[in-house]
Amino acid sequence: MTSWPSTKGAFEDTDSAAMLVYLLAVAIRTGANTTPLLEASRDCLRDHAFMPSMKLMELFKRRGSGSKFLQLRLHQSAR
């Protein structure tokens, strides 16, 4: 079971349901198609070469037979 706070209590469901929520959140935030996100490797996130507050996400696109790099801004949680 996975549990995290939400606006209306806690989300308590299976780990696969939690991963689906995370996948959809990343798809909405990045605009990436869901198939490359599902096929992404574990090490698809890399540090940005020039900007320490950014990450690069590498996704493989089958139809174009190439990689796509998405720039993601890191948000630091409030301390």
N, C-alpha and C positions, 0 to 999 in steps of 0.2 A: 504494500500500500504506500502511496505517495501522498503527502499532505503538505500544502503550503497555504499561506494566508491569501485571501482574496477580499474583495469589497463586501461580500456577503457571507463571511465565515471562512471556513477552510475547504479547500478542494481535496477530497479524499476519494481516490480511485486507484486503479491498477497502474503499474509502471508504464504499460503500453499506452494507456489513455493519457498519461502525463507527457509521454514522448510525442504523441500526436498533437497535443496542445502546444508544446515547444516548437514542433515542426511548422505548424500553421503560423505561429507568431513570427518565426524567422522568415517564412515565405511572404507574409504580409509586409514585414519591415524591409526586406531586401527586394521584393518584386521578382524573386527567382521562381522558376517553375518547380513544382514539387518533385518531379522525377529526378533531376540532378541533385536535389537536396536529399532525397532518399538514398541515392547512390554515392553520396559524399563519403570520403574516407574519414577516419578518426582524426587524422592530422591535417584536415582541410583549413584550419585556422592558423595563420602565421602572423608574426609581427610585421608591421609596416616598416619599410626601410628608412623612411625619413620622418615619419610622424609617430611619436611614442603613444599618443592617445588614440591610435587607430590600429585595426587589424585587417588582414586580407583573408578572404574566404575563397578558396579555389574550388570550382565546380567543373565537372566534365560534362560537356554537351554532346550527346551521341550523334544527333542529326548533323551537326556541324563538324563533328570529330575534332573538337578543340576544347581548350580550357577557358573558363570565364572567371575573372577575378572581380570580386565584389569588395569594396572598401566599407568597413564597418567602424563606426565611432564607438569607443568604449564609454560606458557610463559608470562612474564610480558610485557605489551605494553610500548613503548618508551614514556617517559614523556617530 
